[in-house]
Amino acid sequence: SLDNLGLQDLRTIEVQREGGPLRAAESVAQTGKQAIILTDWDDRGNRIESDLKIQLDALCVPYNTDIKRRLRDICIKDIKDVESLDSLYERLRTIVLRQKI
């Protein structure tokens, strides 16, 4: 989804594929960069976010959750997960382009 939005240059770490919050946090710590936490806005996503923040704090890794909060506030009525961001973008883009004609 993020690749389809033109964000290919970001290094993404999928928490579950990485082996859970601890391993994901360790991967981010090795980069020396800030983490941007983008989990789904359901209960499971919020639990993963909470666990990940605990692990990142323990490793003194800075993180940002504001982007997720803003996206959630804008998109919550239309989509429930990060993977759907690209399809929402395309739907909105189509609507805007049709209105220009």
N, C-alpha and C positions, 0 to 999 in steps of 0.2 A: 504494500500500500504506500509506504513512504517513498519507495523507489519510483512508483508511478506518479508521484506528486513532484518529481524533480529533485528529490533529496538523496540522490545516490551517493553523494560525497560524505554523508554521515556514516559513522561506524555504528551500526545497530547491534544490540545484544538482546537476543530473545531469552528472557529469564528462564523459561522452562527448558528450552533447548540447551542452555548454558549449564544446567544442572541445579537450578534453584537460585534464590536470592543471594546466598553467600558467594557462590562461584561467579555469578554475574557481577556482584560488587567487586570481587577480586579482579575480574577482567577489566573493569572500569578503572580501578585503582592503578593497574599496571600502565594505563595510558597516560596517567597524570592529568587527565582532563575532567571537566564537570560532567555529571550524568544528567540527562534530560529524561525524566521518567514519564513514559507514555503507556499507561496500562488502560485496559478497558474500564469504563465507568460503572461497572456492575460490582456486586459485593466481592466476587472473586478477584477482580482487578484491583479493588481497593485493598484487599488483604495482601495481595502481592506487592502493591505499592508500599504498604506499611512495613512489611517484612524487609523489602529492599532498602527503605530509608534507614531502618535499624542497622542493617549491615553496612551501608555506606557511611553512616555516622560513626560506627565502630572503627572504620578504616580511614576516617577523616577525609572522606571524598565529598566535595561539594555537589549538590544536586539541585535541579530545578523542577518544580511541580506546577509552576504557574502556567506553562504552556498547556499542560493537560487540563487544568481547571478552565482556562479560557476556551479551549476546544470543546470541552464537555458542555459548558454553558451555551455555546453557540449551536452545538450539534445534537444535544441530548434528545430532542424531539424527533430527530430524523434517523439517527444511527446509535448503536449501543457499543460499538467497538472501534478500535483504531484501524483495523483492517478494512473498514467500510469508508474511511475518509476519502479514498480516491474515487469511489463510486458516487459519493455525495458531491464531490467536487465536479465530476463530469455531469451529473444531473443539473447542478446549478449553472455550470458553464453553458450547457445546452439551452437552458431557459433564458439566460442573458443574451445569447447569440440570436435566439429566435425573436426576442424583443427588439433587437437592433434592425431587423429586416423590415 
